[in-house]
Amino acid sequence: MNDDEFVFLLQKATQNDKSAIYEIIKLYEKLIIKNSFVNGKFDEDCKAYIESNLINAIRKFKIIWKKCQVLGFSFVFIYRTDKKTRDSRTLTNTFYN
């Protein structure tokens, strides 16, 4: 999956598209499983907890996609907005051709 496809998938997921959220979870499934071990044993509750937190985090993302026509570069800003404090943080800003 290239960057454009991932950004599009993430945009759909932030709009609560269940299939897009499922695809993102599948993309990170190995990492989720790797971090779901407690005392050396796989813990299904821990896996569910990680997936739940991932879904909640995705729902807070705001994505701004811009393309600079003159230089031919694209860049993506992904923000996480905290609704309680209305604080926005830039999680990433990626430049590529």
ABEGO torsion letter per residue (X at the ends): XBAAAAAAAAAAAAAGBAAAAAAAAAAAAAAAAAAABBGGBBBAAAAAAAAAAAAAAAAABBBBBBBBAAAGBBBBBBBBBBAAAGBBBBABBBBBX
